[in-house]
């Protein structure tokens, strides 16, 4: 699969995750709809992080001639999603809340803003 195809697939998962995550931040917590949408959001975030592992870093230093510093956000997702899931299953609302906030801020807002930097594919597509 080409880098462009992976990028489109990545956008196809991260854009709905951004919409759902933004929605979840603003609605009442603990409802059945919050739980269902939250599970979809978590799956989308895991899927998008998995996709990024197949996308080689385009700028900066690389490890194993593939992974760049931006792949660290994928690791954040792989930690935060299960941690938040098991926290809520065990009744630890505080841990769940902070993992989900970290996931949204780090995995979507910060990582997303880095993709708009010059030299990155999304920057070229938009600007």
N, C-alpha and C positions, 0 to 999 in steps of 0.2 A: 504494500500500500504506500502511495507517495505521501510526502510531507503535506502537500496541499489537501489531499483526501483526509489525512489524520486531523488537520487543522479544521476542516469543515465538520468532521465528526465531533471534535472537541467543542466547537462552537454550538453544535446541535445538542450537546449535553449541558454545557455550562450556562448557556442563555436561559433555558427553562429553570435551571438550578438558581440562577440569580433572581429570577422572577419569584419563584417559590420561597426562597430564603428571605427576600424582601418582604413578602407577604407574611411569612411566619413571624418575623420580628414585630409586626404591627398588630397581630390579632391576639385574642385571648388564648392563653396557654392551657393545655390539658384537655381540650375538647377532642371529640372523636375525629373531627376534620383536621385539627392541628396534628394529631397523631398520624393520621393517614398521609397528609401532605408532607409531614416531617419524614416519614419513611421513604417516600418518593424522592424527597430532597436529598436524603442521605445516600440513596442508591445512585442518583444522578452524580453526586459529588464523588462517590467511589469510582463510578464508571469513567468520569472525566479525568480523574487522577490516573487511572489505569491507562487510558489513552495517551496521556502525556508521557508516560514512560517509554512509549514507542517513538516519540518525537525527539530527535536529537537537538541538543542546544544549538542555536544559530549564532549566538554571540557570546563572547567571553571564554574563559577557561573551561575545559571539558575534562571530566573524569572518564576513563575508559573510552575516550574519543566519542562520547555520547552525552553524558549527563552534565548539566550545568547547574549553577546555583538556583535557578528557577525550579528545578526538580525538587528542591527542598520543600516547596509548597505541596507537592504530591505526598511527601512523607507526613506533612502536617495533616493532610486529609486522612491518610491511612491510620494515623494515631487518633485524631479527633472523633471521627465517626464511630468507631467501635467503643471508644471511651465514653462518648455521650450516650450511645445506645445502652451500654451496660449500666451506666450511672442512673439513667431513668428507670431501668428495669429493677434496680436495687433501691429505688426511692431517693437517690441522692440528687435532688433538684438543683442544688448549687453547682455541683460538678457538671451536670448536664448543661445547665445554662451557660457556664463559662466555656465549655468545650464548643458549644454551638455558636456562641459569639466569636470565639477564636477562629472557628471554621469559616464563618461568613466574612469576617474582617480580613483574615490572612489568606484564606483560600479563594476568595472571590474579589474583594476590594483591592487588597494590596497586590496580589498576583495579577489581577486584571489590569491594574494601572501599569505594571511593568510591561505588559504585552503591548501597550500603546507607545512604548519608547521607540525612537528612531532605530532602524536596523531590524526591527521585528516585523514578522509577516502581517500581523493585524494593523500595525501602523501603516504599512504600505497599502493595504487594502482600503483603509479608511481615508488616509490622507494622500 
